[in-house]
Structures are given as structure tokens and as C-alpha cells.
Amino acid sequence: IMVAVDGSPSSKLALDEGLKVARSYGARLFAVFVVDRSLLVTYAGRMDPDALLDEVRRDGAAVLRSAERAISHAAVNGDTEIVETEPGQNVAERLQRYVVERSIDLAVIGTHGRRGVRRLFLGSVAERFLRGSSCPVLLVRAGDAAPAAAAAA
């Protein structure tokens, strides 16, 4: 099972769901953080692009340390990994390549549930991944967390 993590509330929920599935089926879980190297192309600010990339890598390492604690606490066989996009490759494509390279059986990805103009301009890694995925995908929507918690109570 691959879970894409980025530290967002939706990716934390995705990790929780991935851990539940992995524990139920005795599956191995891979928490993956993608460093999007296209930031170097699109960023036009005053910060050194290499320093920006290093900061994203540090953020990824912190996100994965948190994922490692969750994996350990859940007593699931798991691992974490930082991967980077190649030139001309987006995050969804890099995750799809990871799925193929690791022979992943299930991908779990959080989605923010954006709609309308916000989705049009911001795009959706989850949607792009889903459209091109070679394996089953479990989408976990952050906006659904409050109703689900209320229903459980």
C-alpha cells in the first residue's frame, strides 16, 4: 500500500486509512513524500532556488518522521521514502511511477475536495493520479472528516 503524504490534514487522514487497511490485511505500507522539483522552474522570488528545494526536502523529512511514528504506533510493517520529480514530470506522474516501480496494490491519497474556480486554478494531484493510476485508489477527503466523526459519536 502506498500512501502519499505531504503533512496536510487530508494526507494525515489518508495515512490513518492506509494504516487501517494495512493492519487488516497484513500488508506493507509505504508513506511517500514527493519533492516537486518544478518549484525551481516556477519560482521567481528572491530566495535561492536550491535553498528552497532543500527546505522542501527538510519539510518532507519532518512529515516522514511523523509518518514513521504513526506506522510504529499502529504496529504495521511500513517504510517511508522521499522521491523527487524528474524534469517535466508532475507529482501525480511521479507517484504513478512509484506505484509501478514498487508493484503497489493500493494507493491511498488525500484530497482537499476543492470545487469550482479554486480547483480549476490549483489543480488536483489526487484527480490527476486517479485518472492515470494503474492500481486501485482510495481517495480520502479531508472535508468528510467532521461528518464521519460526528456519525461515529
C-alpha positions in Angstrom: 0.0 0.0 0.0 1.3 3.4 -0.9 0.2 6.5 0.9 1.1 9.9 -0.5 1.9 12.2 2.4 2.5 16.0 2.5 1.7 17.0 6.0 -1.8 18.3 5.1 -4.9 17.3 7.1 -6.1 15.2 4.1 -2.8 13.3 3.9 -2.9 12.6 7.6 -6.3 11.1 7.2 -5.1 9.2 4.2 -2.3 7.8 6.3 -4.7 6.8 9.0 -6.9 5.0 6.5 -3.9 3.3 4.8 -2.8 2.1 8.2 -6.2 0.6 8.9 -6.2 -1.3 5.6 -2.6 -2.4 6.1 -3.3 -3.7 9.6 -6.5 -5.5 8.5 -4.7 -7.3 5.6 -1.2 -7.7 7.0 0.0 -5.5 4.1 3.2 -3.5 3.9 2.7 0.3 3.8 4.9 2.9 2.1 4.5 6.5 3.1 5.8 8.6 0.2 6.6 12.4 0.2 7.3 13.9 -3.3 9.7 16.8 -3.7 8.3 18.7 -6.7 11.4 20.0 -8.5 9.2 22.0 -10.8 9.2 24.6 -8.0 12.6 25.6 -9.3 11.1 26.4 -12.7 8.0 28.2 -11.5 9.5 30.1 -8.5 10.6 33.6 -9.4 11.2 35.1 -6.0 14.3 36.4 -4.2 15.2 33.1 -2.5 17.9 30.9 -3.8 16.1 28.1 -5.7 18.4 25.4 -4.3 17.7 26.7 -0.7 14.0 26.4 -1.5 14.4 22.8 -2.7 16.5 22.0 0.5 13.7 23.5 2.6 11.1 21.3 0.8 13.3 18.2 1.5 13.6 19.1 5.2 9.8 19.6 5.4 9.5 16.1 3.7 11.8 14.6 6.2 9.7 16.0 9.1 6.5 14.8 7.5 8.0 11.3 7.2 9.3 11.3 10.8 5.7 11.8 11.8 4.5 9.1 9.4 7.2 6.7 10.9 5.8 7.3 14.4 2.2 6.6 13.2 3.4 3.4 11.4 5.2 2.2 14.5 2.3 3.1 16.8 -0.1 1.1 14.5 2.3 -1.8 14.6 2.2 -2.0 10.8 5.0 -3.2 8.6 5.9 0.0 6.8 8.6 2.3 5.4 8.9 5.9 4.4 10.6 7.5 1.4 11.2 10.8 -0.2 11.2 10.8 -4.0 11.7 13.7 -6.4 10.0 14.6 -9.7 12.0 14.5 -12.9 12.1 17.5 -15.3 8.7 17.8 -17.0 7.1 15.4 -14.5 4.4 16.4 -12.0 3.7 15.0 -8.6 0.9 12.7 -9.8 3.1 11.2 -12.5 5.9 10.6 -10.0 3.5 8.8 -7.7 2.3 6.7 -10.6 5.9 5.8 -11.4 6.4 4.8 -7.8 3.4 2.5 -7.9 4.8 0.7 -11.0 8.4 0.5 -9.6 7.2 -0.9 -6.2 4.3 -3.1 -7.6 1.9 -1.3 -5.3 -1.6 -3.0 -5.0 -3.4 0.0 -3.5 -2.7 3.8 -3.4 -4.2 6.0 -0.7 -4.3 9.7 -1.4 -5.9 12.5 0.5 -7.9 15.1 -1.4 -8.9 18.6 -0.3 -12.2 18.5 -2.0 -11.8 21.8 -3.9 -14.5 22.7 -6.3 -15.1 25.3 -9.0 -12.6 28.0 -9.7 -10.3 27.0 -6.9 -9.9 23.5 -8.3 -9.5 24.9 -11.8 -6.6 27.1 -10.8 -5.0 25.0 -8.1 -5.5 21.6 -9.9 -5.7 18.3 -8.1 -2.9 15.9 -7.7 -5.4 13.3 -6.5 -7.5 13.7 -9.6 -4.5 13.5 -12.0 -3.2 10.5 -10.1 -6.6 8.8 -10.2 -7.0 9.3 -13.9 -3.7 7.7 -14.7 -3.4 5.1 -12.0 -2.5 1.5 -12.8 -3.8 0.3 -9.4 -6.9 0.8 -7.2 -7.0 4.1 -5.5 -8.6 5.0 -2.2 -9.3 8.8 -2.0 -9.7 10.3 1.5 -11.4 13.6 1.6 -10.5 16.0 4.4 -13.9 17.7 4.2 -15.6 14.4 5.1 -13.8 14.0 8.4 -16.1 16.1 10.6 -19.4 14.4 9.4 -17.7 11.0 9.8 -16.5 11.8 13.3 -20.0 13.1 14.3 -21.6 10.0 12.9 -19.2 7.8 14.9 -20.0 9.6 18.1 
